[in-house]
Amino acid sequence: EEETPAPPTVEIVLPNTKDGTAEVLLGEVVDFLAYATDDSDPLDQLNVVWVTEWEDESGQLRTVDLGTSAVDAQGESLFATGVFELGVHTVTAEVTDSDGLSDRDYVTLRVVGEEVAPQVEITLPEDGAEVLVGAAVDFFGLAEDDGDTSLLVVAWTSDVDGLLDTMSPSPLGLAQFEIDTL
């Protein structure tokens, strides 16, 4: 009775993932390292095929063949690429032996753009507005960020009275308060 050959194995060890996802900057070259084993073939006769899948801006699932890397005699396979688009990618490493048996491992990669500072604008009162001492003044501002604006902190300050108020804006970025002690 002939014994069924065992499939090869592959495990991605780089990039390191925190909480299952590695984060990289758009255009950054990502180094991948996978370890492969096989009982049938010498390790240096194996190759690892690298593929990425992600959802583009239109919601379409995209698959791109990233390339192939050789496995050395110790089972290491190094691969580097920087061709990722913005979004969350599932990168697959697949190894197939001469018996046609294969194994896959996955790593999740979040590709982000450069960090941009949040923006804030005072919308009311208008610059140079005059009010009576002790009168209530309504301040309105608009904060913008590429993330969740309600996680920002807006600090209102006066060159005369110092810190007037601090708050988190609404999810739409609106920040407002009233003061009568100016």
C-alpha positions, 0 to 999 in steps of 0.5 A: 500500500502506497503512502499518501504524500504529505502536503508542503507547509508555508508560514508567513513570519514577516511582516509582523502583525499587531492584532492580525494586521500590519500597517504600511504607508502607501508606496513603502516597500514591504518585506515578506518572509515565509518559511516552507517545509516539504517531505517530498521535494528538496526545499530549494526546488520550491517557490512561493507565489504571492498574491494580494486581494483587496476591495477598491474604492468602487467596492470591486474585489481585486486580485493581483499576482505580486510575484514569485520567490524562491525557497532556500535550502533552509526553507526561507523565502524572501519577497519584497514589493511596494505595489499596494494601493490604499486599502486593506489587503489580504496577502497570500503566500502559496507553495506547491510541491512536485506532487501538486500538493499545496499550502497557503498562509495569509497576512492582512496589510492595511495600506494608508496614505500620509497622515494629514493634520486636521483643519479647523476654522472659526465660522462665527463670530466673524473676525473683528466682531464687537460685543458688549462686556458681559454679553453672551457670545456664541462661538462656532467652528468646523473641524475636518479630519480624514478620520473620525472628527469626534475623536479630535479635541478643539481648544478655544483660546483667547490672547487676553483671557487664555483657555476658553473651552475644550471639546470634541466636535460632533461627527460632522465636525461642528464645535460650538460653545457660549461664553459671557465672561470675555 
